[in-house]
Amino acid sequence: MGDYVVFFDVAWHGANAAYFFFIGIAAMLYFVSALSWYREEFRPLRTSAFYLSFAALVVAGLILVGDLSQPIRFINTLNPAYWNWASPLVWGTILISLFGLTSVWYFTTLGRTDTSGRLPAVVGSLLGLGLAIYSGFDLAVHQHRPVWNTPLMPVLFVALSLVSGAAVAAFLARGEAKLVGVLRQIMLWGTTAIAVMLLSLLVTTAYGGSADELTYAFMTAGNMAMIFVGLGIVVGTLAPIALLLAPFGRQPTGLMAAALLLLVGGISLRYSILIGPQMVQTFFS
Amino acid sequence: MGEELRTSSVETRGMAGRKRYAMVVDTRRCIGCMACQVACKAEFDTPLGVNRTWVPYKVVGTYPNVKKQFLPRLCNHCDDPPCVRACPVEATYKVPEGGFVLMRYERCIGCKACIASCPYNARFMLPAHRTYTNITSVVDKCTFCFHRVTQGLVPSCVQTCIGRSRVFGDINDPTSEVSYLVAKNATQVLRPEQGTKPQVFYIGADRNHTEYGRDLYRRPEVMEEDRKSFDQHFGV
């Protein structure tokens, strides 16, 4: 037995997880910059957060295009005559394009002292929220994939974006007490929300049908367990919550330590949630 | 034949005045000669490592009560195909007349959303270099031999099947052989719970094949070694 076997590969590899990671950071950092027009404590981050947001957007865009097997044909995604409105990828293309254009518009208002930056700040923030939501829908619409095909996915990706972006902003905050306090709150409550969603995902997956049962086994055993449970849940979610609740977590150094763990958790969770549910399908033959 | 329950506008099975091609695979007649796979490879020059159709088998039971169970596989040309929904640029589409799910190679961007959305592993990525054609680095799949069927022929796998395990025809035509077989036999489709309305019907499919991920409960070492080689070759 085993003299002739057909094998299958997963559709989406680690590059997509990296894309989700960077696009989430880009969206949240833009929001942080936008907040500076309404909350004084965010004022020091207005330009630095925006520049990093734009850099993350460029990196995410390059990863996305580079991951296509026909990179030049990314132009096809910009052709409205080709658009399939049923595909979340189309909404993603539109949102990324508009987010990029709004970023350029926002850039032109950054140096001004009047309030002309408020409008692009709000528009860009809403588009950034759309980017995080679409990332979740990108996975959620695949009806045969355990873990992916849940209403939690868009919400989880919004929370991951919020936390990863705030974690990067923590490094830009340079110890400003009030700002550190607000970022700590965002990181703490965002990560708590992620923990609750992960618990919910794990329970529903473990109690699901055969595909769910096998996916649960894949994600909580072997190599993927190290990434999902070890780095994603323990190091990247539970440890930062404990750190942020401790007195040390209220200090700038503690906040940065938690931020570092959250970034590790952010990429690990995205990777394992992307790859894990695809693994069982490769055995369907 | 009664009117089919249609839940989306693209479904054409049971629709009066429309052809809806389907395949019946009688697994009791399949001897595992793989001639269908070879015919398909010859018809389309499908590269090594990927297949438009394939015939997996499982050895079921223990000696002396043992049997090789075959389950010929191909694109199910779903009546409600998730791959068509997933493609951002309509590179994959469903032909209303006949229900073929096809590819526009020149439009495919290679985002692999269709591969991710297919519950049957029926889609694959073509390699970057091919000898006889410049159709490379795009997603490919079984076409139900659209080019042959529109010329009045049957798909090459059906043509070559020596046991007449594979039967092809218009399931909307109540006089066709596929309609007869589906009406007269207990048939199964793969993963019906996904709502894709597959149009490949199996007679006598074994649950060791049809149940999701059943292989994982007993993974022979030799297959694990093969899988590692495959992963290494494709850089997985």
Interface residues (C-beta under 8 A of the other chain):
Chain A: M1 G2 Y4 V5 V6 F7 F8 D9 V10 A11 W12 H13 D67 L68 S69 Q70 R73 F74 N76 T77 N79 Y82 W83 N84 A86 S87 L89 V90 T93 V141 H142 Q143 H144 R145 G209 S210 A211 L214 A217 Q278 V280 Q281 T282 F283 F284 S285
Chain B: M34 N51 W54 P56 Y57 V59 R73 P82 V84 R85 A86 C87 P88 V89 E90 A91 R107 C108 I109 G110 C111 K112 A113 I115 A116 S117 P119 Y120 N121 M125 A128 S137 V138 R191 Q194 G195 H209 E211 Y212 G213 R214 D215 L216 P220 V222 M223 D226 R227 F230 D231 F234 V236
